[in-house]
Amino acid sequence: MIKSLVYICVCCFLTGIVQASNSGSTLTGLLNKVHQFTTADSVLNQQREQMFDADLQRQQLLLENSRKRLQAAEAEQQHLKETFDANDLRLGDMEALIQQRSGQLGEVFGVAKEEATKLRSLLDDSMVSADNPERSQQLEFADSRRVPTLKDLNMLWYQAQLEMTESGKISRFNAHVISADGTKAMLPVVRFGLFSVATEQGNYLNWDVQQQILTELPTQPENTSMQLTAYLNGKSEEVKLDPTRGQLFALLDRKPSLLERIHQGGEVGYVILALGVLGLLIALMQMLIMLFTEVKVNAQLRQGADFRQSNALGRVLQAASDKMLTPEQRELKVDEAILQELPGIERGQSLVKLLATVAPLLGLLGTVVGMIATFQSITLFGTSDPKLMASGISQALITTVQGLVVAIPLLFSYSFLTSRSRRLTQILQEKSLGLLAELQVNHDVEEFEHVA
């Protein structure tokens, strides 16, 4: 910085000389200029020296403060170390004093703390905590290093006795309940020992161990609301309880519905069900047609010789009653008429039989596809988690069930249709042959009378 100031002064000096020479100034004027420049430089140097002195004093002050803080920190460290050592010695003396005074009771206290630890986990998981909240907090001495007091031992005994006593009681009380939609409300509930808790409206509840609160089961057991209400009102002596403390009722939410079962079958399952619906519609339609045909045939049987074209039997008998034909021609004509009626009578039976045969095969195909998916899951993830294989196994089993469910009613439908069609065909053949025989007898009688 000093070099810069000297450089500036020299420049100013030379500039003044040039200006003096250009203006024609005398030597006296030049000396005055030099004196002014020298005076300005002296003032500037004094100001800079004052700034340097102020900075030096400030730095010395900061250094002094830092030394004081360091000394204070070292003194505090020494004090804390001495305090820690003193407390450590005192703690050792107190522990020795505790062991000396407790004597044989030390084992008793250890057993009490161990049992209190076990009981705390049991109380947190117990439904009795719904109407006796914060019970486990009264056994906090289990996690403490202090010697249990008489009050702590009495509380351990009391909580264990309370748990055993409440296991055989049915209690009614008000408690906070989280419903299935997530809302929280104070509701009157009833607790059946250690097994089940339900609201007085008939909804079973579950004990949430983490939140220590009652929650409504998303899926309620079937036909229990009215039964539970009747029991609470004294109209019934039966009520459903869960001996596993809510685990079985909780599993109901994991039980898939019928629609979910259908979805587990996958694409093959959808094809099986579609074919089953198609086959049942065809069978139902053919059954209606068969019933309508039987009604008309029965009406024709009651009408006697009045043959009508609106029913199968009338058309066959009308073909057999043509007197212009010879007996051999009548037989051929009857066979032709019966053959013409058979397609209408047996319509759809072959398709129903085909669908009944294909459905189990498609179920077997779904089983193979499901097992392939299962083995792929095993290849990718191993067998550590069975849930990864559950979808493939479900598809394998569900498609088999769907195939059998579709095939069984289709087989019954096919059997019904074939039996009814055989009955109609038998009626057509029987009545037509009877008419042919009657006509043949009449023809023989007429020829005999003509010869006579």
C-alpha positions in Angstrom: 0.0 0.0 0.0 3.0 2.4 0.7 4.4 1.8 -2.7 1.0 2.7 -4.2 0.9 6.0 -2.2 4.4 6.9 -3.3 3.5 6.1 -6.9 0.5 8.4 -6.6 2.6 11.2 -5.1 5.2 11.0 -7.9 2.4 11.1 -10.5 0.9 14.1 -8.9 4.3 15.8 -8.7 5.1 15.2 -12.3 1.6 16.3 -13.3 2.1 19.5 -11.4 5.5 20.1 -13.1 3.9 19.6 -16.5 1.1 22.0 -15.7 3.5 24.6 -14.3 5.7 24.4 -17.4 2.7 24.6 -19.7 1.2 27.7 -17.9 4.5 29.4 -17.6 4.5 29.4 -13.7 7.6 30.5 -11.8 9.8 28.2 -9.6 8.1 29.6 -6.5 4.7 28.3 -7.6 6.3 25.0 -8.2 7.7 24.9 -4.7 4.3 25.8 -3.3 2.7 22.9 -5.2 5.3 20.5 -3.8 4.8 21.8 -0.3 1.0 21.2 -0.6 1.5 17.6 -1.9 3.9 16.9 1.0 1.5 18.2 3.6 -1.4 16.1 2.1 0.8 13.0 2.2 1.7 13.6 5.8 -2.0 13.9 6.9 -2.8 10.7 5.0 0.0 8.8 6.7 -1.2 10.0 10.1 -4.7 8.7 9.4 -3.4 5.3 8.3 -1.2 5.0 11.4 -4.3 5.7 13.6 -6.3 3.0 11.8 -3.4 0.5 12.2 -3.3 1.3 16.0 -7.0 0.8 16.3 -6.9 -2.5 14.5 -4.0 -3.7 16.7 -5.9 -2.8 19.9 -9.1 -4.5 18.7 -7.1 -7.7 17.9 -5.4 -7.6 21.3 -8.8 -7.3 23.0 -10.2 -10.3 21.0 -7.1 -12.3 21.9 -7.6 -11.5 25.6 -11.2 -12.5 25.6 -10.5 -15.8 23.8 -7.9 -16.6 26.5 -10.4 -15.8 29.3 -13.0 -18.1 27.7 -10.5 -20.9 27.3 -9.5 -20.6 30.9 -13.2 -20.6 32.0 -13.8 -23.7 29.8 -10.8 -25.6 31.2 -12.0 -24.7 34.7 -15.5 -26.0 33.9 -14.1 -29.2 32.4 -12.0 -29.8 35.5 -15.1 -29.1 37.8 -17.3 -31.5 35.8 -14.6 -34.2 35.8 -14.2 -33.9 39.6 -18.1 -34.0 39.9 -18.3 -37.1 37.7 -15.6 -38.9 39.7 -17.3 -38.0 42.9 -20.7 -39.2 41.7 -19.1 -42.4 40.4 -17.6 -43.1 43.7 -20.8 -42.2 45.5 -22.8 -44.5 43.1 -20.4 -47.4 43.8 -20.8 -46.7 47.5 -24.6 -46.6 47.2 -24.7 -49.8 45.2 -22.6 -51.5 47.8 -24.9 -50.2 50.5 -27.9 -51.5 48.6 -26.4 -54.9 48.2 -25.4 -54.9 51.9 -28.9 -53.8 53.1 -30.9 -56.0 50.7 -29.0 -59.1 51.5 -31.1 -62.1 50.4 -33.9 -59.8 49.2 -31.8 -58.9 46.2 -33.0 -62.1 44.4 -36.5 -61.3 45.4 -36.3 -57.8 43.9 -34.8 -59.3 40.7 -37.6 -61.8 40.4 -40.1 -59.0 41.1 -38.7 -56.9 38.3 -38.6 -59.8 35.9 -42.2 -60.7 36.6 -43.2 -57.1 36.3 -41.6 -56.9 32.9 -43.5 -60.0 31.7 -46.8 -58.7 33.2 -46.4 -55.3 31.5 -46.3 -57.0 28.0 -49.3 -59.1 29.0 -51.3 -56.0 30.3 -50.6 -54.1 27.0 -51.9 -57.0 25.0 -54.9 -57.6 27.3 -58.4 -56.3 26.5 -58.9 -55.6 30.2 -56.7 -52.5 29.6 -59.7 -51.1 27.6 -61.5 -50.3 30.8 -58.4 -50.1 33.0 -56.1 -47.8 31.0 -52.4 -47.0 31.8 -52.0 -50.1 33.9 -48.6 -50.9 32.6 -47.3 -47.5 33.6 -47.8 -48.5 37.2 -45.1 -51.1 36.8 -42.4 -48.8 35.7 -40.0 -50.0 38.4 -39.3 -53.0 36.2 -37.1 -50.7 34.0 -35.6 -48.8 36.9 -32.4 -49.6 38.9 -33.9 -48.5 42.1 -35.1 -51.0 44.8 -38.8 -51.8 44.5 -40.8 -50.3 47.3 -43.6 -52.0 49.1 -46.1 -50.0 47.0 -44.5 -51.4 43.8 -44.7 -55.0 45.1 -48.4 -54.5 46.1 -49.1 -53.0 42.6 -47.5 -56.0 40.9 -49.7 -58.3 42.9 -52.8 -56.2 42.4 -52.5 -56.0 38.6 -51.9 -59.8 38.3 -54.9 -60.4 40.5 -57.0 -57.9 38.5 -56.1 -59.7 35.2 -57.2 -63.0 36.6 -60.4 -61.6 38.1 -61.5 -59.7 35.0 -60.9 -62.8 32.8 -64.1 -64.3 34.2 -66.3 -61.1 34.1 -68.6 -59.4 31.5 -68.1 -55.7 31.9 -69.9 -52.8 30.4 -68.2 -49.4 30.2 -67.7 -46.4 27.9 -64.5 -46.3 25.8 -62.9 -44.5 22.9 -63.5 -46.5 19.7 -62.0 -46.0 16.2 -64.6 -47.0 13.7 -63.9 -48.6 10.3 -63.9 -45.2 8.6 -61.3 -43.8 10.9 -63.5 -41.6 13.2 -62.9 -41.7 16.9 -65.9 -41.6 19.3 -66.8 -42.5 22.9 -69.2 -45.5 22.7 -70.7 -47.9 25.3 -69.0 -51.3 24.9 -69.2 -54.6 26.6 -66.2 -56.9 27.2 -66.5 -60.7 27.5 -63.6 -61.6 29.8 -60.3 -61.6 27.9 -61.8 -62.8 24.6 -64.0 -60.3 22.8 -65.2 -56.7 23.0 -68.2 -55.4 21.1 -70.3 -52.2 21.0 -73.8 -52.3 22.2 -74.9 -51.8 18.6 -73.6 -55.2 17.8 -70.2 -54.6 16.2 -67.2 -56.5 17.4 -64.0 -54.6 18.2 -60.3 -55.4 18.3 -57.7 -54.2 20.8 -54.9 -52.2 19.1 -51.8 -52.9 21.1 -49.7 -50.2 19.5 -52.3 -47.4 20.1 -53.8 -48.9 23.2 -57.3 -48.3 21.9 -60.3 -50.3 20.6 -60.8 -50.4 16.8 -63.9 -51.7 14.9 -63.3 -54.8 12.8 -63.6 -53.9 9.1 -65.3 -57.3 8.4 -67.9 -58.4 11.0 -68.8 -62.1 11.5 -71.9 -63.2 9.8 -75.3 -63.0 11.5 -73.8 -61.7 14.8 -75.2 -58.2 15.1 -78.8 -59.4 15.9 -77.5 -62.2 18.0 -75.2 -60.0 20.1 -78.0 -57.4 20.5 -80.4 -60.1 21.6 -77.9 -61.3 24.2 -77.2 -57.9 25.6 -81.0 -57.3 25.9 -81.4 -60.6 27.7 -83.4 -62.2 24.9 -80.8 -64.9 24.1 -78.2 -66.9 25.9 -75.9 -67.5 23.0 -73.2 -65.1 21.7 -70.1 -65.6 19.5 -66.7 -65.2 21.2 -63.2 -65.4 19.8 -61.1 -67.7 22.0 -57.9 -66.3 20.3 -58.6 -62.8 21.6 -59.7 -61.3 18.3 -57.2 -63.0 16.0 -59.9 -65.2 14.3 -62.3 -62.2 13.9 -59.4 -60.2 12.5 -58.8 -62.9 9.9 -62.2 -62.4 8.5 -61.0 -59.2 6.8 -58.4 -61.3 5.0 -61.0 -63.8 3.8 -61.6 -63.0 0.1 -65.2 -62.5 -1.1 -66.7 -64.4 -4.0 -65.8 -61.6 -6.4 -62.2 -61.7 -5.2 -62.1 -65.4 -5.6 -63.2 -65.0 -9.2 -60.5 -62.5 -9.8 -57.9 -64.9 -8.4 -58.6 -67.3 -11.3 -57.1 -64.8 -13.8 -57.8 -64.8 -17.5 -58.3 -68.6 -17.6 -61.0 -68.3 -14.9 -62.8 -65.6 -16.8 -62.9 -67.8 -19.9 -64.2 -70.8 -17.8 -67.0 -68.7 -16.3 -67.9 -67.2 -19.7 -68.2 -70.6 -21.2 -70.3 -71.8 -18.2 -72.7 -68.9 -18.6 -73.0 -69.5 -22.3 -73.7 -73.3 -21.7 -76.3 -72.6 -19.0 -78.1 -70.1 -21.3 -78.1 -72.6 -24.1 -79.4 -75.3 -21.8 -82.0 -73.1 -20.3 -83.3 -71.9 -23.7 -83.4 -75.5 -24.9 -85.2 -76.6 -21.8 -87.9 -74.0 -22.4 -88.2 -75.0 -26.0 -88.4 -78.7 -24.9 -91.1 -77.8 -22.4 -93.1 -75.9 -25.0 -92.8 -78.8 -27.5 -94.0 -81.3 -24.8 -97.0 -79.2 -24.1 -98.0 -79.1 -27.8 -97.4 -82.9 -28.1 -99.6 -83.6 -25.1 -102.3 -81.4 -26.6 -102.0 -83.3 -29.8 -102.4 -86.6 -27.9 -105.6 -85.4 -26.4 -107.0 -84.2 -29.8 -106.9 -87.7 -31.3 -107.2 -87.8 -35.1 -107.1 -84.0 -35.6 -103.5 -83.7 -36.8 -102.0 -80.2 -36.7 -98.8 -78.8 -38.3 -98.1 -76.7 -35.1 -96.5 -79.6 -33.3 -94.0 -82.3 -34.0 -96.3 -85.2 -33.4 -99.0 -83.7 -35.6 -96.6 -83.3 -38.5 -95.3 -86.9 -38.2 -98.8 -88.4 -37.9 -100.0 -86.3 -40.8 -97.1 -87.7 -42.9 -98.1 -91.3 -41.8 -101.8 -90.8 -42.6 -101.4 -90.2 -46.3 -103.7 -92.9 -47.9 -102.3 -92.4 -51.4 -99.0 -94.1 -50.4 -98.3 -97.7 -50.0 -97.3 -99.1 -46.6 -93.7 -99.1 -47.5 -93.9 -95.5 -48.6 -95.7 -94.5 -45.4 -92.9 -96.1 -43.3 -90.3 -94.2 -45.3 -92.3 -91.0 -45.0 -92.6 -91.4 -41.2 -88.9 -92.0 -40.9 -88.2 -88.9 -42.9 -90.6 -86.8 -40.8 -89.0 -88.1 -37.5 -85.6 -87.3 -38.8 -86.7 -83.8 -39.7 -88.0 -83.3 -36.1 -84.9 -84.6 -34.4 -82.6 -81.5 -35.1 -85.1 -79.3 -33.4 -85.5 -81.6 -30.4 -81.8 -82.3 -30.0 -80.6 -78.7 -30.7 -77.8 -77.4 -28.4 -77.2 -80.7 -26.6 -73.9 -81.4 -28.4 -72.7 -77.9 -27.5 -73.7 -78.2 -23.9 -71.8 -81.6 -23.7 -68.8 -80.0 -25.3 -68.7 -77.1 -22.8 -69.1 -79.6 -19.9 -66.1 -81.5 -21.2 -63.9 -78.4 -21.9 -64.5 -76.7 -18.6 -62.4 -79.2 -16.5 -59.7 -79.1 -19.1 -59.6 -75.3 -18.9 -59.4 -75.7 -15.1 -56.4 -78.0 -15.5 -54.9 -75.4 -17.9 -55.3 -72.7 -15.2 -53.7 -75.1 -12.6 -50.7 -75.5 -14.8 -50.4 -71.7 -15.4 -50.7 -71.0 -11.7 -48.0 -73.6 -10.9 -45.7 -72.0 -13.5 -46.2 -68.6 -11.8 -45.5 -70.2 -8.4 -42.2 -71.7 -9.7 -41.2 -68.4 -11.2 -41.7 -66.7 -7.9 -39.6 -69.3 -6.2 -36.9 -68.8 -8.8 -36.8 -65.0 -8.3 -37.4 -64.7 -4.6 -36.9 -68.1 -3.1 -39.2 -69.7 -0.5 -38.5 -67.3 2.3 -41.9 -65.5 1.9 -44.9 -67.8 1.2 -47.0 -64.7 0.3 -45.1 -64.3 -2.9 -46.2 -67.8 -4.0 -49.8 -67.4 -2.8 -51.1 -65.8 -6.0 -49.9 -68.6 -8.2 -51.2 -71.3 -5.9 -54.6 -69.5 -5.6 -54.9 -69.3 -9.4 -54.0 -73.0 -9.7 -56.7 -74.0 -7.2 -59.4 -71.5 -8.1 -59.4 -72.4 -11.8 -59.8 -76.1 -10.9 -62.7 -75.2 -8.7 -64.2 -73.0 -11.5 -63.9 -75.8 -14.0 -65.7 -78.3 -11.8 -68.4 -75.7 -10.8 -69.1 -75.1 -14.5 -68.9 -78.7 -15.6 -71.2 -80.2 -13.0 -74.4 -78.2 -13.7 -73.7 -78.5 -17.5 -73.6 -82.3 -17.2 -76.9 -82.3 -15.3 -78.4 -80.0 -17.9 -77.1 -82.3 -20.7 -78.5 -85.3 -19.0 -81.9 -83.7 -18.5 -82.0 -82.5 -22.2 -81.1 -85.9 -23.6 -83.7 -87.7 -21.4 -86.5 -85.3 -22.5 -85.4 -85.5 -26.1 -85.4 -89.3 -26.0 -88.9 -89.3 -24.4 -90.2 -87.0 -27.2 -88.6 -89.2 -29.9 -90.1 -92.3 -28.3 -93.5 -90.7 -28.4 -93.1 -89.7 -32.0 -92.0 -93.2 -33.0 -94.6 -95.0 -30.9 -97.6 -93.0 -32.1 -96.4 -93.0 -35.7 -95.9 -96.8 -35.7 -99.3 -97.2 -34.0 -100.9 -95.2 -36.7 -99.1 -97.2 -39.4 -100.3 -100.4 -37.9 -103.8 -99.1 -37.7 -103.8 -98.1 -41.3 -102.3 -101.4 -42.3 -105.1 -103.3 -40.5 -107.8 -101.1 -42.1 -106.2 -101.7 -45.5 -106.2 -105.5 -45.0 -109.8 -105.5 -43.8 -110.8 -103.5 -46.9 -109.0 -105.9 -49.2 -110.6 -108.9 -47.4 -114.1 -107.4 -47.8 -113.4 -106.6 -51.5 -112.3 -110.2 -52.1 -115.3 -111.6 -50.3 
